[in-house]
Amino acid sequence: MNIMFPHGINEPMQNPPVIIRLAFFFFLICINSLIGKFVVFSFGLAPGVSSYYAVVVAMIIFTLWFGMWGAIAAYVGCFIGAGLLCNIPPVVCIYWSLADLWQVLIPFFACRYLKIDISIRTFRDLGLIILFGVLINNLVGALWGSLSLFAGGIIGAGEIFSTLYTWFIGNVVVCLILLPLILKIMTPKVRKHELFVKNYWR
């Protein structure tokens, strides 16, 4: 939302109304849910698991751009799209969906505490984004997700490793190709928008 000033120059509002943030938050949930359902349906490996989980890139980027709004949308989107809509019991979804939350919060907190510029201006920024936004986060997510599915009786013990391996490798490939590129190109533009979050919530 832009305000038109008398001199004719559009300048973004510094603090958009809460209702705008909430509307955008539900929009993010819809995106995550729909894409999550689509990729699991199209490239399904196990219930809720896709060999090409492209939505993970969107979830990470939304969290880096929109803070905790993006993180919670990632959890809810996974709960609905890759969980409930893919026939995972609600009780299992509650803790299984935390996998996507860890996958977005690890790079989010790393960027905040290590002062990583998400527009990737240096090789340090790129290296740390790959470390925390491609490798560590997806390893934690794959491990949590696989063990959660086993604990919930969705997969057997013999399927844990194959699920973990495919989850991790698929996410790494997608994130390695798309994440740095999108952050580099789009972050400078998104930073100018009123909905961009500099800290945690605004």
Secondary structure in CASP SS format (residue, H / E / C, confidence):
PFRMAT SS
TARGET T0000
AUTHOR 0000-0000-0000
METHOD secondary structure of the structure
MODEL  1
M C 1.00
N E 1.00
I E 1.00
M E 1.00
F C 1.00
P C 1.00
H C 1.00
G C 1.00
I C 1.00
N E 1.00
E E 1.00
P E 1.00
M C 1.00
Q C 1.00
N C 1.00
P C 1.00
P C 1.00
V H 1.00
I H 1.00
I H 1.00
R H 1.00
L H 1.00
A H 1.00
F H 1.00
F H 1.00
F H 1.00
F H 1.00
L H 1.00
I H 1.00
C H 1.00
I H 1.00
N H 1.00
S H 1.00
L H 1.00
I H 1.00
G H 1.00
K H 1.00
F H 1.00
V H 1.00
V H 1.00
F H 1.00
S H 1.00
F H 1.00
G E 1.00
L E 1.00
A E 1.00
P C 1.00
G C 1.00
V E 1.00
S E 1.00
S C 1.00
Y C 1.00
Y C 1.00
A C 1.00
V H 1.00
V H 1.00
V H 1.00
A H 1.00
M H 1.00
I H 1.00
I H 1.00
F H 1.00
T H 1.00
L H 1.00
W H 1.00
F H 1.00
G H 1.00
M H 1.00
W H 1.00
G H 1.00
A H 1.00
I H 1.00
A H 1.00
A H 1.00
Y H 1.00
V H 1.00
G H 1.00
C H 1.00
F H 1.00
I H 1.00
G H 1.00
A H 1.00
G H 1.00
L H 1.00
L H 1.00
C H 1.00
N C 1.00
I C 1.00
P C 1.00
P H 1.00
V H 1.00
V H 1.00
C H 1.00
I H 1.00
Y H 1.00
W H 1.00
S C 1.00
L H 1.00
A H 1.00
D H 1.00
L H 1.00
W H 1.00
Q H 1.00
V H 1.00
L H 1.00
I H 1.00
P H 1.00
F H 1.00
F H 1.00
A H 1.00
C H 1.00
R H 1.00
Y H 1.00
L C 1.00
K C 1.00
I C 1.00
D C 1.00
I C 1.00
S C 1.00
I C 1.00
R C 1.00
T C 1.00
F H 1.00
R H 1.00
D H 1.00
L H 1.00
G H 1.00
L H 1.00
I H 1.00
I H 1.00
L H 1.00
F H 1.00
G H 1.00
V H 1.00
L H 1.00
I H 1.00
N H 1.00
N H 1.00
L H 1.00
V H 1.00
G H 1.00
A H 1.00
L H 1.00
W H 1.00
G H 1.00
S H 1.00
L H 1.00
S H 1.00
L H 1.00
F H 1.00
A H 1.00
G C 1.00
G C 1.00
I C 1.00
I C 1.00
G C 1.00
A H 1.00
G H 1.00
E H 1.00
I H 1.00
F H 1.00
S H 1.00
T H 1.00
L H 1.00
Y H 1.00
T H 1.00
W H 1.00
F H 1.00
I H 1.00
G H 1.00
N H 1.00
V H 1.00
V H 1.00
V H 1.00
C H 1.00
L H 1.00
I H 1.00
L H 1.00
L H 1.00
P H 1.00
L H 1.00
I H 1.00
L H 1.00
K H 1.00
I H 1.00
M H 1.00
T H 1.00
P H 1.00
K H 1.00
V H 1.00
R C 1.00
K C 1.00
H C 1.00
E C 1.00
L C 1.00
F C 1.00
V C 1.00
K C 1.00
N C 1.00
Y C 1.00
W C 1.00
R C 1.00
END
